[in-house]
């Protein structure tokens, strides 16, 4: 299958029956979801920032003809505001994510609507199934394991496909650098190193799809925030202004975490 391109969304094959779905979320920054198709069902990992960004995904899912589940990796707006594009699909998330969706969703949406009126069309659809700990989903021939990995936010969840050794990292890993939020950067760094020993393909929500080296770079960066925050950061040499600002915020947050 070749790339499917609309005015704002691109669907790219990653592996057989696995598709990256990419669309803009901020100026100069794209966000990525992942569609995984098993023998009995399909799963959409994240739903981007707006239901309209998923029109081509709806067509693809309809052509596949299998039941769809949605997973939200965390409750940041650009990862779940597209949930309503699939009004009948169950939406799975960690209980921390559901709590954030209910507590923050309406307020965040109103703020975004004041700046960008096209978000007036968004109807929030929080998770319908919340889990605690870890969760394994059987799609038929493919399994998806959901694991909590706090750091960017307290509710960040990654999804691992053991048959393909593929990790959908959400915002737990990012190219060129992750964005520090809540929790211990040391524990986050160790967790990324552990995943680097297991994953062969790493699909972040932002930045290029890569191998385990992305996890190792992110882990080293997080460790460096604590040990040498003023050292040169090679990843930022060609980074956009967004990530250079993010680095300055990361240094401040790591100093107080």
ChimeraX commands (.cxc) that place a marker at each C-alpha (Angstrom):
marker #1 position 0.00,0.00,0.00 radius 0.5
marker #1 position 1.34,3.45,-0.94 radius 0.5
marker #1 position 0.91,6.55,1.20 radius 0.5
marker #1 position -2.60,8.02,1.47 radius 0.5
marker #1 position -2.42,11.82,1.56 radius 0.5
marker #1 position -5.23,14.30,2.26 radius 0.5
marker #1 position -5.02,18.05,2.88 radius 0.5
marker #1 position -3.64,17.52,6.38 radius 0.5
marker #1 position -3.30,13.78,7.04 radius 0.5
marker #1 position -0.90,11.17,5.69 radius 0.5
marker #1 position -1.30,7.40,6.19 radius 0.5
marker #1 position 1.97,5.51,5.74 radius 0.5
marker #1 position 2.59,1.75,5.91 radius 0.5
marker #1 position 5.10,0.88,8.64 radius 0.5
marker #1 position 4.96,-2.91,8.50 radius 0.5
marker #1 position 2.44,-5.34,7.05 radius 0.5
marker #1 position -1.01,-4.40,8.42 radius 0.5
marker #1 position 0.43,-1.53,10.51 radius 0.5
marker #1 position -0.04,2.08,9.41 radius 0.5
marker #1 position 1.23,5.40,10.76 radius 0.5
marker #1 position -1.31,8.24,10.65 radius 0.5
marker #1 position 0.29,11.70,10.71 radius 0.5
marker #1 position -1.21,15.19,10.87 radius 0.5
marker #1 position -0.31,18.69,12.13 radius 0.5
marker #1 position -1.01,19.65,15.75 radius 0.5
marker #1 position 1.09,22.81,16.31 radius 0.5
marker #1 position 2.99,25.07,13.91 radius 0.5
marker #1 position 5.97,23.02,12.77 radius 0.5
marker #1 position 4.96,19.96,14.82 radius 0.5
marker #1 position 3.07,16.87,13.63 radius 0.5
marker #1 position 1.45,14.17,15.74 radius 0.5
marker #1 position 1.26,10.47,14.88 radius 0.5
marker #1 position -1.26,7.72,15.61 radius 0.5
marker #1 position -0.84,4.05,14.71 radius 0.5
marker #1 position -3.42,1.72,13.17 radius 0.5
marker #1 position -2.76,-1.99,13.83 radius 0.5
marker #1 position -4.81,-4.60,11.96 radius 0.5
marker #1 position -5.07,-8.14,13.32 radius 0.5
marker #1 position -7.00,-11.10,11.98 radius 0.5
marker #1 position -10.08,-10.49,14.16 radius 0.5
marker #1 position -9.96,-6.79,15.07 radius 0.5
marker #1 position -8.12,-3.53,14.57 radius 0.5
marker #1 position -6.81,-1.01,17.06 radius 0.5
marker #1 position -6.09,2.70,16.66 radius 0.5
marker #1 position -3.42,3.92,19.06 radius 0.5
marker #1 position -4.31,7.59,19.62 radius 0.5
marker #1 position -6.65,9.71,17.51 radius 0.5
marker #1 position -4.74,12.92,16.75 radius 0.5
marker #1 position -6.07,16.40,17.49 radius 0.5
marker #1 position -9.35,16.61,15.55 radius 0.5
marker #1 position -11.92,14.12,14.19 radius 0.5
marker #1 position -11.59,15.61,10.70 radius 0.5
marker #1 position -7.98,14.39,10.59 radius 0.5
marker #1 position -9.27,10.81,10.60 radius 0.5
marker #1 position -11.55,10.84,7.55 radius 0.5
marker #1 position -9.19,8.65,5.51 radius 0.5
marker #1 position -8.67,6.35,8.49 radius 0.5
marker #1 position -12.43,5.81,8.69 radius 0.5
marker #1 position -12.41,4.78,5.04 radius 0.5
marker #1 position -9.49,2.42,5.58 radius 0.5
marker #1 position -11.08,0.83,8.64 radius 0.5
marker #1 position -14.36,0.39,6.75 radius 0.5
marker #1 position -12.54,-1.30,3.86 radius 0.5
marker #1 position -10.84,-3.70,6.30 radius 0.5
marker #1 position -14.22,-4.58,7.78 radius 0.5
marker #1 position -13.11,-5.64,11.27 radius 0.5
marker #1 position -14.19,-4.29,14.68 radius 0.5
marker #1 position -12.18,-1.30,15.87 radius 0.5
marker #1 position -10.86,-0.44,19.32 radius 0.5
marker #1 position -9.21,2.86,20.27 radius 0.5
marker #1 position -6.44,3.34,22.83 radius 0.5
marker #1 position -5.46,6.76,24.19 radius 0.5
marker #1 position -1.80,6.88,25.23 radius 0.5
marker #1 position -2.42,9.83,27.55 radius 0.5
marker #1 position -4.75,12.78,27.97 radius 0.5
marker #1 position -2.85,15.55,26.17 radius 0.5
marker #1 position -5.27,17.13,23.70 radius 0.5
marker #1 position -3.46,16.17,20.49 radius 0.5
marker #1 position -3.75,12.45,21.29 radius 0.5
marker #1 position -7.47,11.97,21.95 radius 0.5
marker #1 position -9.60,14.78,20.58 radius 0.5
marker #1 position -10.21,12.68,17.46 radius 0.5
marker #1 position -12.00,9.94,19.46 radius 0.5
marker #1 position -15.43,11.10,18.28 radius 0.5
marker #1 position -14.53,10.19,14.69 radius 0.5
marker #1 position -15.45,6.63,15.72 radius 0.5
marker #1 position -18.56,7.10,17.83 radius 0.5
marker #1 position -19.22,3.37,18.35 radius 0.5
marker #1 position -15.69,2.14,19.02 radius 0.5
marker #1 position -14.70,1.35,22.61 radius 0.5
marker #1 position -12.00,3.71,23.89 radius 0.5
marker #1 position -9.42,2.17,26.23 radius 0.5
marker #1 position -7.11,4.16,28.49 radius 0.5
marker #1 position -5.33,3.92,31.80 radius 0.5
marker #1 position -7.45,5.10,34.72 radius 0.5
marker #1 position -5.08,8.08,35.14 radius 0.5
marker #1 position -5.77,9.11,31.56 radius 0.5
marker #1 position -9.53,8.90,32.04 radius 0.5
marker #1 position -9.24,11.00,35.20 radius 0.5
marker #1 position -7.32,13.68,33.30 radius 0.5
marker #1 position -9.75,13.60,30.38 radius 0.5
marker #1 position -12.65,14.25,32.74 radius 0.5
marker #1 position -10.85,16.86,34.83 radius 0.5
marker #1 position -9.05,18.81,32.10 radius 0.5
marker #1 position -10.74,18.10,28.78 radius 0.5
marker #1 position -13.51,20.71,28.68 radius 0.5
marker #1 position -11.31,23.48,30.05 radius 0.5
marker #1 position -8.53,22.75,27.55 radius 0.5
marker #1 position -10.97,22.56,24.65 radius 0.5
marker #1 position -12.58,25.91,25.53 radius 0.5
marker #1 position -9.16,27.55,25.63 radius 0.5
marker #1 position -8.25,26.07,22.24 radius 0.5
marker #1 position -11.60,27.11,20.74 radius 0.5
marker #1 position -11.00,30.75,21.70 radius 0.5
marker #1 position -7.83,30.74,19.59 radius 0.5
marker #1 position -8.84,28.38,16.77 radius 0.5
marker #1 position -12.56,28.31,15.92 radius 0.5
marker #1 position -12.37,25.07,13.91 radius 0.5
marker #1 position -12.10,23.28,17.26 radius 0.5
marker #1 position -15.74,24.29,17.85 radius 0.5
marker #1 position -16.53,21.15,15.85 radius 0.5
marker #1 position -14.80,18.87,18.39 radius 0.5
marker #1 position -16.95,16.76,20.70 radius 0.5
marker #1 position -14.97,15.25,23.54 radius 0.5
marker #1 position -15.30,11.49,23.93 radius 0.5
marker #1 position -13.36,10.24,26.97 radius 0.5
marker #1 position -12.32,6.64,27.48 radius 0.5
marker #1 position -15.15,4.13,27.91 radius 0.5
marker #1 position -12.89,1.42,29.40 radius 0.5
marker #1 position -10.26,2.22,32.03 radius 0.5
marker #1 position -7.57,-0.21,33.14 radius 0.5
marker #1 position -5.12,-0.38,36.04 radius 0.5
marker #1 position -1.60,-1.75,35.83 radius 0.5
marker #1 position -0.99,-3.42,32.45 radius 0.5
marker #1 position -3.36,-4.69,29.78 radius 0.5
marker #1 position -2.90,-7.13,26.87 radius 0.5
marker #1 position -5.20,-7.03,23.84 radius 0.5
marker #1 position -5.45,-9.93,21.37 radius 0.5
marker #1 position -6.20,-8.77,17.82 radius 0.5
marker #1 position -5.79,-12.22,16.27 radius 0.5
marker #1 position -2.23,-12.97,15.21 radius 0.5
marker #1 position -1.02,-9.79,16.88 radius 0.5
marker #1 position -1.03,-8.75,20.53 radius 0.5
marker #1 position -0.84,-5.21,21.94 radius 0.5
marker #1 position 0.53,-4.78,25.46 radius 0.5
marker #1 position -0.22,-1.52,27.27 radius 0.5
marker #1 position 2.29,-0.37,29.91 radius 0.5
marker #1 position 2.30,2.79,32.02 radius 0.5
marker #1 position 5.49,4.85,31.56 radius 0.5
marker #1 position 5.23,8.16,33.45 radius 0.5
marker #1 position 7.55,11.07,32.81 radius 0.5
marker #1 position 6.16,13.31,30.10 radius 0.5
marker #1 position 2.91,13.10,32.04 radius 0.5
marker #1 position 1.85,10.93,34.96 radius 0.5
marker #1 position -0.50,8.94,32.72 radius 0.5
marker #1 position 1.73,8.18,29.71 radius 0.5
marker #1 position 1.17,4.68,28.34 radius 0.5
marker #1 position 3.24,2.87,25.71 radius 0.5
marker #1 position 1.98,0.05,23.49 radius 0.5
marker #1 position 4.20,-2.90,22.59 radius 0.5
marker #1 position 3.59,-5.41,19.78 radius 0.5
marker #1 position 5.73,-8.42,20.76 radius 0.5
marker #1 position 5.30,-10.28,17.45 radius 0.5
marker #1 position 6.76,-7.30,15.60 radius 0.5
marker #1 position 8.99,-6.00,18.40 radius 0.5
marker #1 position 7.42,-2.61,17.78 radius 0.5
marker #1 position 6.92,0.02,20.48 radius 0.5
marker #1 position 4.40,2.80,20.02 radius 0.5
marker #1 position 5.94,5.28,22.44 radius 0.5
marker #1 position 3.36,8.06,22.36 radius 0.5
marker #1 position 5.08,10.99,24.09 radius 0.5
marker #1 position 7.22,8.79,26.35 radius 0.5
marker #1 position 9.94,9.08,23.69 radius 0.5
marker #1 position 10.23,11.85,21.15 radius 0.5
marker #1 position 12.45,12.98,18.32 radius 0.5
marker #1 position 14.64,14.94,18.87 radius 0.5
marker #1 position 14.05,15.21,22.66 radius 0.5
marker #1 position 11.24,14.29,25.06 radius 0.5
marker #1 position 9.27,16.94,26.92 radius 0.5
marker #1 position 9.61,16.69,30.68 radius 0.5
marker #1 position 6.45,16.91,32.72 radius 0.5
marker #1 position 5.78,14.99,35.90 radius 0.5
marker #1 position 7.73,12.31,37.73 radius 0.5
marker #1 position 11.32,11.24,38.02 radius 0.5
marker #1 position 13.52,11.74,34.97 radius 0.5
marker #1 position 15.86,9.08,36.39 radius 0.5
marker #1 position 13.12,6.42,36.50 radius 0.5
marker #1 position 11.92,7.50,33.07 radius 0.5
marker #1 position 15.45,7.17,31.68 radius 0.5
marker #1 position 15.87,3.67,33.12 radius 0.5
marker #1 position 12.52,2.58,31.67 radius 0.5
marker #1 position 13.50,3.79,28.20 radius 0.5
marker #1 position 16.76,1.86,28.41 radius 0.5
marker #1 position 14.80,-1.26,29.33 radius 0.5
marker #1 position 12.49,-0.85,26.33 radius 0.5
marker #1 position 15.51,-0.31,24.07 radius 0.5
marker #1 position 16.61,-3.85,24.89 radius 0.5
marker #1 position 13.26,-5.21,23.68 radius 0.5
marker #1 position 12.01,-3.05,20.81 radius 0.5
marker #1 position 13.31,-3.21,17.25 radius 0.5
marker #1 position 11.07,-0.45,15.84 radius 0.5
marker #1 position 10.10,2.65,17.82 radius 0.5
marker #1 position 7.16,4.77,16.69 radius 0.5
marker #1 position 7.01,8.08,18.60 radius 0.5
marker #1 position 4.01,10.37,18.41 radius 0.5
marker #1 position 6.31,13.21,17.34 radius 0.5
marker #1 position 9.34,12.93,15.08 radius 0.5
marker #1 position 10.83,10.21,12.92 radius 0.5
marker #1 position 10.13,6.50,13.28 radius 0.5
marker #1 position 13.37,4.89,14.37 radius 0.5
marker #1 position 14.97,1.95,16.13 radius 0.5
marker #1 position 15.99,1.47,19.75 radius 0.5
marker #1 position 18.67,4.15,19.36 radius 0.5
marker #1 position 15.92,6.76,19.76 radius 0.5
marker #1 position 15.09,5.37,23.19 radius 0.5
marker #1 position 18.76,5.34,24.17 radius 0.5
marker #1 position 19.24,8.94,23.01 radius 0.5
marker #1 position 16.16,10.06,24.95 radius 0.5
marker #1 position 17.36,8.16,28.03 radius 0.5
marker #1 position 20.81,9.75,27.85 radius 0.5
marker #1 position 19.24,13.18,27.40 radius 0.5
marker #1 position 17.02,12.73,30.46 radius 0.5
marker #1 position 19.98,11.55,32.52 radius 0.5
marker #1 position 22.00,14.53,31.35 radius 0.5
marker #1 position 19.33,16.96,32.50 radius 0.5
marker #1 position 20.17,15.93,36.05 radius 0.5
marker #1 position 23.92,15.51,35.75 radius 0.5
marker #1 position 25.00,18.13,33.19 radius 0.5
marker #1 position 22.04,20.37,32.28 radius 0.5
marker #1 position 24.21,23.07,30.68 radius 0.5
marker #1 position 26.17,20.71,28.46 radius 0.5
marker #1 position 25.80,20.85,24.70 radius 0.5
marker #1 position 22.92,18.75,23.40 radius 0.5
marker #1 position 23.72,17.28,19.94 radius 0.5
marker #1 position 20.04,16.57,19.24 radius 0.5
marker #1 position 19.28,20.32,19.29 radius 0.5
marker #1 position 21.82,21.33,16.65 radius 0.5
marker #1 position 19.21,21.28,13.87 radius 0.5
marker #1 position 16.10,21.36,16.06 radius 0.5
marker #1 position 13.17,23.69,15.52 radius 0.5
marker #1 position 12.47,26.65,17.79 radius 0.5
marker #1 position 9.74,24.54,19.46 radius 0.5
marker #1 position 12.26,21.98,20.72 radius 0.5
marker #1 position 14.86,24.56,21.70 radius 0.5
marker #1 position 12.24,26.21,23.91 radius 0.5
marker #1 position 11.27,22.77,25.19 radius 0.5
marker #1 position 14.87,22.09,26.21 radius 0.5
marker #1 position 14.99,25.28,28.29 radius 0.5
marker #1 position 11.75,24.27,30.02 radius 0.5
marker #1 position 13.08,20.73,30.54 radius 0.5
marker #1 position 16.18,22.02,32.35 radius 0.5
marker #1 position 14.01,24.03,34.75 radius 0.5
marker #1 position 11.58,21.19,35.38 radius 0.5
marker #1 position 14.30,18.60,35.92 radius 0.5
marker #1 position 15.95,20.86,38.48 radius 0.5
marker #1 position 12.79,20.92,40.59 radius 0.5
marker #1 position 11.48,17.38,40.05 radius 0.5
marker link #1:1,2 radius 0.2
marker link #1:2,3 radius 0.2
marker link #1:3,4 radius 0.2
marker link #1:4,5 radius 0.2
marker link #1:5,6 radius 0.2
marker link #1:6,7 radius 0.2
marker link #1:7,8 radius 0.2
marker link #1:8,9 radius 0.2
marker link #1:9,10 radius 0.2
marker link #1:10,11 radius 0.2
marker link #1:11,12 radius 0.2
marker link #1:12,13 radius 0.2
marker link #1:13,14 radius 0.2
marker link #1:14,15 radius 0.2
marker link #1:15,16 radius 0.2
marker link #1:16,17 radius 0.2
marker link #1:17,18 radius 0.2
marker link #1:18,19 radius 0.2
marker link #1:19,20 radius 0.2
marker link #1:20,21 radius 0.2
marker link #1:21,22 radius 0.2
marker link #1:22,23 radius 0.2
marker link #1:23,24 radius 0.2
marker link #1:24,25 radius 0.2
marker link #1:25,26 radius 0.2
marker link #1:26,27 radius 0.2
marker link #1:27,28 radius 0.2
marker link #1:28,29 radius 0.2
marker link #1:29,30 radius 0.2
marker link #1:30,31 radius 0.2
marker link #1:31,32 radius 0.2
marker link #1:32,33 radius 0.2
marker link #1:33,34 radius 0.2
marker link #1:34,35 radius 0.2
marker link #1:35,36 radius 0.2
marker link #1:36,37 radius 0.2
marker link #1:37,38 radius 0.2
marker link #1:38,39 radius 0.2
marker link #1:39,40 radius 0.2
marker link #1:40,41 radius 0.2
marker link #1:41,42 radius 0.2
marker link #1:42,43 radius 0.2
marker link #1:43,44 radius 0.2
marker link #1:44,45 radius 0.2
marker link #1:45,46 radius 0.2
marker link #1:46,47 radius 0.2
marker link #1:47,48 radius 0.2
marker link #1:48,49 radius 0.2
marker link #1:49,50 radius 0.2
marker link #1:50,51 radius 0.2
marker link #1:51,52 radius 0.2
marker link #1:52,53 radius 0.2
marker link #1:53,54 radius 0.2
marker link #1:54,55 radius 0.2
marker link #1:55,56 radius 0.2
marker link #1:56,57 radius 0.2
marker link #1:57,58 radius 0.2
marker link #1:58,59 radius 0.2
marker link #1:59,60 radius 0.2
marker link #1:60,61 radius 0.2
marker link #1:61,62 radius 0.2
marker link #1:62,63 radius 0.2
marker link #1:63,64 radius 0.2
marker link #1:64,65 radius 0.2
marker link #1:65,66 radius 0.2
marker link #1:66,67 radius 0.2
marker link #1:67,68 radius 0.2
marker link #1:68,69 radius 0.2
marker link #1:69,70 radius 0.2
marker link #1:70,71 radius 0.2
marker link #1:71,72 radius 0.2
marker link #1:72,73 radius 0.2
marker link #1:73,74 radius 0.2
marker link #1:74,75 radius 0.2
marker link #1:75,76 radius 0.2
marker link #1:76,77 radius 0.2
marker link #1:77,78 radius 0.2
marker link #1:78,79 radius 0.2
marker link #1:79,80 radius 0.2
marker link #1:80,81 radius 0.2
marker link #1:81,82 radius 0.2
marker link #1:82,83 radius 0.2
marker link #1:83,84 radius 0.2
marker link #1:84,85 radius 0.2
marker link #1:85,86 radius 0.2
marker link #1:86,87 radius 0.2
marker link #1:87,88 radius 0.2
marker link #1:88,89 radius 0.2
marker link #1:89,90 radius 0.2
marker link #1:90,91 radius 0.2
marker link #1:91,92 radius 0.2
marker link #1:92,93 radius 0.2
marker link #1:93,94 radius 0.2
marker link #1:94,95 radius 0.2
marker link #1:95,96 radius 0.2
marker link #1:96,97 radius 0.2
marker link #1:97,98 radius 0.2
marker link #1:98,99 radius 0.2
marker link #1:99,100 radius 0.2
marker link #1:100,101 radius 0.2
marker link #1:101,102 radius 0.2
marker link #1:102,103 radius 0.2
marker link #1:103,104 radius 0.2
marker link #1:104,105 radius 0.2
marker link #1:105,106 radius 0.2
marker link #1:106,107 radius 0.2
marker link #1:107,108 radius 0.2
marker link #1:108,109 radius 0.2
marker link #1:109,110 radius 0.2
marker link #1:110,111 radius 0.2
marker link #1:111,112 radius 0.2
marker link #1:112,113 radius 0.2
marker link #1:113,114 radius 0.2
marker link #1:114,115 radius 0.2
marker link #1:115,116 radius 0.2
marker link #1:116,117 radius 0.2
marker link #1:117,118 radius 0.2
marker link #1:118,119 radius 0.2
marker link #1:119,120 radius 0.2
marker link #1:120,121 radius 0.2
marker link #1:121,122 radius 0.2
marker link #1:122,123 radius 0.2
marker link #1:123,124 radius 0.2
marker link #1:124,125 radius 0.2
marker link #1:125,126 radius 0.2
marker link #1:126,127 radius 0.2
marker link #1:127,128 radius 0.2
marker link #1:128,129 radius 0.2
marker link #1:129,130 radius 0.2
marker link #1:130,131 radius 0.2
marker link #1:131,132 radius 0.2
marker link #1:132,133 radius 0.2
marker link #1:133,134 radius 0.2
marker link #1:134,135 radius 0.2
marker link #1:135,136 radius 0.2
marker link #1:136,137 radius 0.2
marker link #1:137,138 radius 0.2
marker link #1:138,139 radius 0.2
marker link #1:139,140 radius 0.2
marker link #1:140,141 radius 0.2
marker link #1:141,142 radius 0.2
marker link #1:142,143 radius 0.2
marker link #1:143,144 radius 0.2
marker link #1:144,145 radius 0.2
marker link #1:145,146 radius 0.2
marker link #1:146,147 radius 0.2
marker link #1:147,148 radius 0.2
marker link #1:148,149 radius 0.2
marker link #1:149,150 radius 0.2
marker link #1:150,151 radius 0.2
marker link #1:151,152 radius 0.2
marker link #1:152,153 radius 0.2
marker link #1:153,154 radius 0.2
marker link #1:154,155 radius 0.2
marker link #1:155,156 radius 0.2
marker link #1:156,157 radius 0.2
marker link #1:157,158 radius 0.2
marker link #1:158,159 radius 0.2
marker link #1:159,160 radius 0.2
marker link #1:160,161 radius 0.2
marker link #1:161,162 radius 0.2
marker link #1:162,163 radius 0.2
marker link #1:163,164 radius 0.2
marker link #1:164,165 radius 0.2
marker link #1:165,166 radius 0.2
marker link #1:166,167 radius 0.2
marker link #1:167,168 radius 0.2
marker link #1:168,169 radius 0.2
marker link #1:169,170 radius 0.2
marker link #1:170,171 radius 0.2
marker link #1:171,172 radius 0.2
marker link #1:172,173 radius 0.2
marker link #1:173,174 radius 0.2
marker link #1:174,175 radius 0.2
marker link #1:175,176 radius 0.2
marker link #1:176,177 radius 0.2
marker link #1:177,178 radius 0.2
marker link #1:178,179 radius 0.2
marker link #1:179,180 radius 0.2
marker link #1:180,181 radius 0.2
marker link #1:181,182 radius 0.2
marker link #1:182,183 radius 0.2
marker link #1:183,184 radius 0.2
marker link #1:184,185 radius 0.2
marker link #1:185,186 radius 0.2
marker link #1:186,187 radius 0.2
marker link #1:187,188 radius 0.2
marker link #1:188,189 radius 0.2
marker link #1:189,190 radius 0.2
marker link #1:190,191 radius 0.2
marker link #1:191,192 radius 0.2
marker link #1:192,193 radius 0.2
marker link #1:193,194 radius 0.2
marker link #1:194,195 radius 0.2
marker link #1:195,196 radius 0.2
marker link #1:196,197 radius 0.2
marker link #1:197,198 radius 0.2
marker link #1:198,199 radius 0.2
marker link #1:199,200 radius 0.2
marker link #1:200,201 radius 0.2
marker link #1:201,202 radius 0.2
marker link #1:202,203 radius 0.2
marker link #1:203,204 radius 0.2
marker link #1:204,205 radius 0.2
marker link #1:205,206 radius 0.2
marker link #1:206,207 radius 0.2
marker link #1:207,208 radius 0.2
marker link #1:208,209 radius 0.2
marker link #1:209,210 radius 0.2
marker link #1:210,211 radius 0.2
marker link #1:211,212 radius 0.2
marker link #1:212,213 radius 0.2
marker link #1:213,214 radius 0.2
marker link #1:214,215 radius 0.2
marker link #1:215,216 radius 0.2
marker link #1:216,217 radius 0.2
marker link #1:217,218 radius 0.2
marker link #1:218,219 radius 0.2
marker link #1:219,220 radius 0.2
marker link #1:220,221 radius 0.2
marker link #1:221,222 radius 0.2
marker link #1:222,223 radius 0.2
marker link #1:223,224 radius 0.2
marker link #1:224,225 radius 0.2
marker link #1:225,226 radius 0.2
marker link #1:226,227 radius 0.2
marker link #1:227,228 radius 0.2
marker link #1:228,229 radius 0.2
marker link #1:229,230 radius 0.2
marker link #1:230,231 radius 0.2
marker link #1:231,232 radius 0.2
marker link #1:232,233 radius 0.2
marker link #1:233,234 radius 0.2
marker link #1:234,235 radius 0.2
marker link #1:235,236 radius 0.2
marker link #1:236,237 radius 0.2
marker link #1:237,238 radius 0.2
marker link #1:238,239 radius 0.2
marker link #1:239,240 radius 0.2
marker link #1:240,241 radius 0.2
marker link #1:241,242 radius 0.2
marker link #1:242,243 radius 0.2
marker link #1:243,244 radius 0.2
marker link #1:244,245 radius 0.2
marker link #1:245,246 radius 0.2
marker link #1:246,247 radius 0.2
marker link #1:247,248 radius 0.2
marker link #1:248,249 radius 0.2
marker link #1:249,250 radius 0.2
marker link #1:250,251 radius 0.2
marker link #1:251,252 radius 0.2
marker link #1:252,253 radius 0.2
marker link #1:253,254 radius 0.2
marker link #1:254,255 radius 0.2
marker link #1:255,256 radius 0.2
marker link #1:256,257 radius 0.2
view
